Amino acid sequence: MDKIILASASPRRKMLLKQIGIPFDVVVSDVEEEVKLALTPEELVIELSKQKAINVANSLGEGFLVIGADTIVVFEGKILGKPKDKEDAYKMLSMLQGNCHEVYTGVTIIRTKDKQIESDYEKTKVYMRKLSQSIINKYIDTKEPLDKAGAYGIQEKGGLFIDKIDGDYNNVVGLPLKLILRLTEKMDINLFNNYIFNTRS
């Protein structure tokens, strides 16, 4: 059975895998997350997730299943990654408040034994409440937004700003688990039997 490797330092992605009982190790990719404006949001997240997964897979031998992921927020065609600083976070939240935006996450899975690669993306619509300047500034002062695409965390205090979502909640957190299930099924890997409900010691 291949050992699962998460090619990400994101505590939110680690949390999601732990919640469903998937055993894994973390090997952080050193790929720079560069926004390439010539790509569509779908193409961009798939490309970045693929770069991360390949970067880590190339450092490993056989017997591993590497998961790479990348998440962006898109508002009116503008791609929002992680804010550079507090001022950037304020600009992002000022744009998003009172409006609908989309969250895209690309996922790539590589089996190192035969170099099989499967990639796809998930998209979720998110509707944010109207926020005052004071609330935005106080939220930024918590530093919660500074390491998150779009400058908010739906699974933390930022979740209070969300009216509703249309799509996969886990995608907004940063790792669409149903997509991972679909991709591993294409690789003839049964996550339920082999990992999630595996009772062997």
Legacy VTK file of the C-alpha trace (Angstrom):
# vtk DataFile Version 3.0
C-alpha trace
ASCII
DATASET POLYDATA
POINTS 201 float
0.000 0.000 0.000
1.451 3.355 -1.032
2.255 5.873 1.693
0.350 9.142 1.294
2.396 12.343 1.190
0.790 15.786 1.444
2.919 18.258 -0.522
1.756 21.236 1.541
2.549 23.005 4.802
-1.052 24.227 5.109
-2.438 23.427 8.577
-5.949 23.495 7.095
-5.173 20.796 4.533
-3.531 18.681 7.225
-6.594 19.127 9.441
-8.979 17.957 6.706
-7.008 14.778 5.974
-6.772 14.006 9.696
-10.513 14.512 10.171
-11.368 11.682 7.784
-8.695 9.388 9.185
-6.237 9.276 6.300
-2.694 8.505 7.533
-0.131 10.739 5.831
3.209 12.475 6.119
4.051 15.996 4.999
6.836 16.883 2.576
6.656 20.580 1.774
7.153 21.635 -1.825
9.556 24.512 -2.464
7.693 25.654 -5.587
7.013 29.403 -5.678
3.288 30.176 -5.999
3.419 32.531 -8.978
0.170 33.851 -10.443
0.389 33.500 -14.223
-2.129 35.923 -15.683
-2.207 34.179 -19.062
-3.905 31.159 -17.469
-7.568 30.816 -16.530
-8.295 30.213 -12.815
-8.947 26.536 -13.572
-5.685 26.177 -15.495
-3.717 28.084 -12.855
-4.727 25.990 -9.831
-4.173 22.741 -11.731
-0.763 23.928 -12.952
0.374 25.027 -9.475
-0.911 21.850 -7.801
0.895 19.797 -10.450
4.164 21.697 -9.933
3.993 21.113 -6.170
3.196 17.407 -6.496
5.901 16.805 -9.127
8.471 18.711 -7.060
7.878 16.441 -4.059
7.387 13.220 -6.055
10.775 13.714 -7.728
12.436 13.653 -4.293
10.881 10.305 -3.353
11.326 6.715 -4.435
8.614 4.214 -5.277
5.724 3.431 -2.959
4.285 6.909 -2.429
1.068 8.704 -3.325
1.724 12.454 -3.451
-1.088 15.001 -3.104
-0.456 18.569 -4.266
-3.033 21.356 -3.985
-3.383 25.061 -4.670
-6.246 27.414 -3.801
-7.128 30.849 -5.168
-10.031 33.257 -4.805
-11.485 34.945 -7.899
-13.614 38.098 -7.825
-14.903 39.636 -11.059
-12.120 37.948 -12.999
-9.369 39.116 -10.629
-7.270 36.368 -9.049
-6.585 36.794 -5.336
-3.883 34.704 -3.702
-2.539 35.231 -0.196
-2.232 38.908 0.815
1.270 40.358 0.792
0.624 42.436 3.923
-2.154 43.993 6.027
-2.861 46.671 3.427
-3.276 44.025 0.742
-5.588 42.034 3.031
-7.717 45.149 3.561
-8.039 45.692 -0.200
-9.108 42.089 -0.720
-11.723 42.064 2.026
-13.068 45.442 0.900
-13.623 43.946 -2.561
-15.180 40.710 -1.340
-17.525 42.103 1.319
-21.152 42.280 0.211
-20.421 40.292 -2.936
-20.143 36.798 -4.390
-16.756 35.332 -5.290
-15.432 31.955 -6.413
-12.890 29.706 -4.726
-10.878 27.353 -6.939
-8.685 24.531 -5.684
-6.572 22.434 -8.009
-5.512 18.961 -6.880
-2.856 16.715 -8.398
-2.138 13.168 -7.236
0.984 11.301 -8.350
1.742 7.627 -7.773
5.533 7.414 -7.722
5.633 3.707 -8.604
4.379 4.183 -12.164
4.413 8.022 -12.384
0.638 8.121 -12.991
-0.689 11.674 -12.607
-4.309 12.719 -12.131
-5.358 16.378 -11.845
-8.602 18.337 -11.625
-10.137 21.313 -9.849
-13.133 22.205 -7.701
-15.036 25.504 -7.757
-17.266 26.910 -4.996
-19.282 30.136 -4.960
-19.068 32.086 -1.702
-21.390 34.923 -0.668
-19.889 37.334 1.878
-21.854 39.691 4.131
-21.328 43.443 4.048
-18.532 44.414 6.439
-17.669 47.777 7.969
-14.153 49.206 7.735
-13.862 48.771 11.502
-14.708 45.056 11.383
-12.289 44.482 8.497
-9.465 46.221 10.378
-10.165 44.333 13.614
-10.204 41.047 11.726
-6.888 41.848 10.054
-5.413 42.706 13.465
-6.002 39.070 14.502
-3.512 38.120 11.715
-5.845 35.288 10.706
-6.245 36.550 7.102
-2.556 36.953 6.316
-1.781 33.380 5.203
-5.032 32.642 3.379
-6.140 33.100 -0.217
-8.648 35.937 -0.350
-7.625 37.076 3.157
-10.156 35.079 5.164
-10.539 31.647 6.724
-14.023 30.166 6.457
-13.244 27.560 9.127
-12.204 30.223 11.654
-13.432 33.723 12.561
-13.823 34.537 8.868
-16.676 32.048 8.686
-18.841 34.612 10.496
-18.606 36.845 7.427
-20.107 34.256 5.075
-23.822 34.312 4.243
-23.874 31.101 2.213
-21.874 28.946 -0.170
-22.789 27.059 -3.321
-20.572 23.991 -3.618
-17.996 22.098 -1.565
-17.210 23.636 1.846
-13.913 21.747 2.122
-12.842 23.329 -1.148
-13.074 26.765 0.470
-10.994 25.513 3.405
-8.349 24.402 0.915
-8.716 20.697 0.092
-11.782 19.272 -1.704
-11.922 15.756 -0.265
-14.563 14.511 -2.709
-12.272 15.476 -5.581
-9.427 13.504 -3.997
-11.766 10.514 -3.796
-12.660 10.862 -7.488
-9.035 11.172 -8.571
-7.880 8.161 -6.558
-10.753 6.101 -7.976
-9.418 6.906 -11.467
-6.116 5.419 -10.276
-7.903 2.267 -9.028
-7.103 3.212 -5.435
-9.806 2.593 -2.827
-9.280 5.241 -0.152
-12.020 3.790 2.035
-10.709 0.212 2.156
-7.000 0.933 1.991
-6.706 4.003 4.200
-9.802 5.418 5.923
-11.316 2.174 7.238
-8.132 0.122 7.280
-8.008 -1.499 10.738
-4.729 -3.341 10.276
-2.079 -2.367 12.779
LINES 1 202
201 0 1 2 3 4 5 6 7 8 9 10 11 12 13 14 15 16 17 18 19 20 21 22 23 24 25 26 27 28 29 30 31 32 33 34 35 36 37 38 39 40 41 42 43 44 45 46 47 48 49 50 51 52 53 54 55 56 57 58 59 60 61 62 63 64 65 66 67 68 69 70 71 72 73 74 75 76 77 78 79 80 81 82 83 84 85 86 87 88 89 90 91 92 93 94 95 96 97 98 99 100 101 102 103 104 105 106 107 108 109 110 111 112 113 114 115 116 117 118 119 120 121 122 123 124 125 126 127 128 129 130 131 132 133 134 135 136 137 138 139 140 141 142 143 144 145 146 147 148 149 150 151 152 153 154 155 156 157 158 159 160 161 162 163 164 165 166 167 168 169 170 171 172 173 174 175 176 177 178 179 180 181 182 183 184 185 186 187 188 189 190 191 192 193 194 195 196 197 198 199 200
